[in-house]
Amino acid sequence: MSIKHYFFGTDKQRAKFIFDFIAPVYGIIGGAAKKGYDRICIKLNRKVALKDYTILDVGTGTGEWLASISHYSDKKAVGTDFSKKMIEQAQIKYPNNEYIVNDAEALNKFDDNSFDIVTASFVLHGMRENDRAVVLKEMKRIARKYVMIHDFEDDTPFVVKILEFLERSDYINFKKYFKEELEKHFDNTDIVKCSRTANAVYIGLV
Ligand SMILES: C[S@@+](CC[C@H](N)C(=O)[O-])C[C@H]1O[C@@H](n2cnc3c(N)ncnc32)[C@H](O)[C@@H]1O
């Protein structure tokens, strides 16, 4: 990936270029976000006892969300990401979990119903609706019990808005429509909100 992919590439090439580029410093941002992740997982664990669940985290980045959500379980926890450089950072920061370089839209190496929870944190808002639908379908296929999407819900801080603009993400539509999009895939849905971080975990029950 090169800078030309940022300006002239597809949405996916641009995202991959950005995340490969920022991987060496993303751990610092991730480290700062980890406390918020832990906080929302405390609430999530009260709703869905997380212990004893195997977890697949799609777009794991430097591994913070996977570390937070898998804290309650001794079972297998696997993170995937299309950025090899992000995965390399995750392997250093959270070596107890497993990692695989893989595109979220092609999770075919994972069998149907092979993980209790399939989750993604701050990944889906970066994609357009049709790509989100492909990823959600794949996540649902792999999940035995829950699909959990941790992402934007309420007000977005100004600095984050600038970053989302540079990424040319779809976070505005995500916040408006994601609940409805999730309901197209799942008969039963739920939400755990974290008012301090203005984020939520959108839950689809398989
Ligand atoms: C904003 S970061 C979030 C990282 C981590 N989940 C967290 O919450 O800290 C988004 C991550 O999703 C990954 N990603 C974006 N699109 C992807 C795709 N199509 N397939 C796999 N990974 C993807 C990026 O490489 C990046 O690591």
The ligand as an SDF file (V2000), in Angstrom:
LIG
                    3D

 27 29  0  0  0  0  0  0  0  0999 V2000
  -10.2930    2.0450   14.4360 C   0  0  0  0  0  0  0  0  0  0  0  0
   -9.3650    0.5670   14.4190 S   0  0  0  0  0  0  0  0  0  0  0  0
  -10.0650   -0.3030   15.8260 C   0  0  0  0  0  0  0  0  0  0  0  0
   -9.1200   -1.3260   16.3760 C   0  0  0  0  0  0  0  0  0  0  0  0
   -9.6620   -2.1240   17.5640 C   0  0  0  0  0  0  0  0  0  0  0  0
  -10.7700   -2.9580   17.1740 N   0  0  0  0  0  0  0  0  0  0  0  0
  -10.0530   -1.2020   18.6890 C   0  0  0  0  0  0  0  0  0  0  0  0
  -11.2400   -1.0550   18.9810 O   0  0  0  0  0  0  0  0  0  0  0  0
   -9.1470   -0.6210   19.2980 O   0  0  0  0  0  0  0  0  0  0  0  0
  -10.0930   -0.3040   13.0580 C   0  0  0  0  0  0  0  0  0  0  0  0
   -9.3310   -1.6000   12.7390 C   0  0  0  0  0  0  0  0  0  0  0  0
  -10.1010   -2.3390   11.7930 O   0  0  0  0  0  0  0  0  0  0  0  0
   -9.2380   -2.8460   10.8060 C   0  0  0  0  0  0  0  0  0  0  0  0
  -10.0180   -3.0370    9.5840 N   0  0  0  0  0  0  0  0  0  0  0  0
  -10.7110   -2.0980    8.8880 C   0  0  0  0  0  0  0  0  0  0  0  0
  -11.3090   -2.6570    7.8210 N   0  0  0  0  0  0  0  0  0  0  0  0
  -10.9890   -3.9850    7.8500 C   0  0  0  0  0  0  0  0  0  0  0  0
  -11.2920   -5.0790    7.0050 C   0  0  0  0  0  0  0  0  0  0  0  0
  -12.0310   -4.9460    5.8930 N   0  0  0  0  0  0  0  0  0  0  0  0
  -10.7950   -6.2810    7.3340 N   0  0  0  0  0  0  0  0  0  0  0  0
  -10.0330   -6.4410    8.4400 C   0  0  0  0  0  0  0  0  0  0  0  0
   -9.6790   -5.4430    9.2650 N   0  0  0  0  0  0  0  0  0  0  0  0
  -10.1640   -4.2190    8.9750 C   0  0  0  0  0  0  0  0  0  0  0  0
   -8.1350   -1.8020   10.6830 C   0  0  0  0  0  0  0  0  0  0  0  0
   -6.9460   -2.3270   10.1450 O   0  0  0  0  0  0  0  0  0  0  0  0
   -7.9680   -1.3650   12.1330 C   0  0  0  0  0  0  0  0  0  0  0  0
   -7.0080   -2.1220   12.8050 O   0  0  0  0  0  0  0  0  0  0  0  0
  1  2  1  0
  2  3  1  0
  2 10  1  0
  3  4  1  0
  4  5  1  0
  5  6  1  0
  5  7  1  0
  7  8  2  0
  7  9  1  0
 10 11  1  0
 11 12  1  0
 11 26  1  0
 12 13  1  0
 13 14  1  0
 13 24  1  0
 14 15  1  0
 14 23  1  0
 15 16  2  0
 16 17  1  0
 17 18  1  0
 17 23  2  0
 18 19  1  0
 18 20  2  0
 20 21  1  0
 21 22  2  0
 22 23  1  0
 24 25  1  0
 24 26  1  0
 26 27  1  0
M  CHG  2   2   1   9  -1
M  END
$$$$
